[in-house]
Amino acid sequence: MISIINRDPAIRRQPSVSEPTEAARRRGLHLVFGDRPTTGQRVVYPLINALPDLVPQLEDLPDDELREVLLSAGLRLLGTLEDFS
C-alpha cells in the first residue's frame, strides 16, 4: 500500500512526503552500493526494493519457499549488475 501511495503524483508533489522518500532512496542506494553507484546499480536498486511488493501476489507459497524465491530473485538482480557496468 505504501508503494502505491508513494507513486501518486499528487502526494509526490508534497515536500513533506517527497523529500524524506527521496532521502531514504538515496541513503539506501548509498548503503547498498557505496559512494559512486554505477548506472546499472542505480537501475537495479528500485527493482530490488520492489521485491517485497510481490509478497501479496505470492501468498500461496509457504514461507520457506517464498523466502527462497525472493532471495534468489534479489541475488539474480544483483548478479545482472555486471551486464550494466
N, C-alpha and C positions, 0 to 999 in steps of 0.2 A: 504494500500500500504506500509506503514512504517513497519508493521509487517512482510510483505513478504521480504522486503529489510533486515530487522534485522535478518532474518533466513538464509540469503545467506551466505554460508561458506566463500566465498572469502571476503565478506565485514566484517564478524565477526572476521576474522584474522587481520583486520586493527585496531591497538590500538586506533586510533582516533575515531573509531566507537564503538569497543567492550568495552573499559574502561568506557566511560560515560554511555553506556547502562547497563552494569553490576552494576555500582554505583547507577544508578536510580532504578534498580531492588532491590538491597539491601536496599536502602532508603525506597522504597515503602513497602517492606516486614516488615521493622522495624516500619514504621508508622502505618501499619495496625495491626501487631501482637506483637509489643514490642521487647524487647531486646533478648529474647530467644524463638523464634518461634518453635513450635513442628514440628515433621516430617509431620504430617497431614496438618499443616498450610503452610509449605513450599510446599507441593504438591498442595494444593488448590489455593494458591496465583496466579500462572500462569493461572489457569483456570478462575479465576475471571477477570484477566487482559484481557483475550481473548474475554470476552463478547462483547465489542464494535466492534470487528471484525465481529460479527454476524449481525450487523445493515444492511449492504447492502443486505444480504440474506433475511431480513425481511422487505424490503421496502414496501411491500404491506400492512403492518399493519398501522393503524392510530397511530399517535404519542402517544396518551394516552395508547393504548393497548401495543405498543412497550415498553414504559416506564415501564408498569406494568409487562410485561413478563421478561424484563431484570432485574428489581429489584427482582422479585420473584426467578429467577434463581440464582442471586447472593446470596440472603438470604438462598436459599436451599444449595448452595455450602458451605456457612459459617456454616450452620446447620450440615453438614456432618462432621465437624471437630471433633465432639465427637466420631465418629466412628474411627478416626485415632489416637486418643490420646493414 
